[in-house]
Amino acid sequence: MVSQKLKILIYGSALWALAEGMLGPLFAVFTQRIGGDIFDITWAWATYLLIMGIAVIIVGKVSDVKGRRVKIMVFGYWLNALFTFGYLFVKSPIHLFIVQAGLGIATAMTAPTWACLYSLHGDQRQKGFEWGLVDGITYMLMAVGIIIGGIVVTYSGFNVLFITMGTIQTISAAYQMKMLRK
């Protein structure tokens, strides 16, 4: 039996994964449209990973103080939605680097806290199933997101895509706020 808190974590992250998947390989096309080249794409992605890598260690440590995990995670989801909307204002590779750095910080706030909370609220006898469930749902929804993203960009453009992604991520953040209930 999956606990209520585990369901919140699963459904909230599933919505986020759907939205995140919408950009997927289109990131390269978007970077080229704002005047970037292959080098800019690699630097933007490296910026995201480097910032996230440093910040995730710090967040992991800070989140170990009682009562902080859920607040940090929820704030990270809101921050992620905000920076996703930030793509609407990207006009050059430097703007893209800023958005990627913000997304790196947001992901660093959600990744270790979410995983810790997921482990804490799970059934100790079904860890393999529970992790398989969340990973499987995530990958499948990201695949669906990639297809939706391609359709949206083809027929409506990147601005509509970023608004759609940000809106779904806002809903995800609002849903994750249920974890703040005692």
CORTAWO-V556743 format. One record per helix or strand. SS is the DSSP state (@ for helix, = for strand). FROM is the first residue (numbers start at 1). TO is the last residue. Records with the same first field share a line. If there is no record, write none. Layout:
SS->FROM-TO  FROM-TO
//
This chain:
@->4-21  26-33  38-62  69-89  93-121  124-156  158-180
//
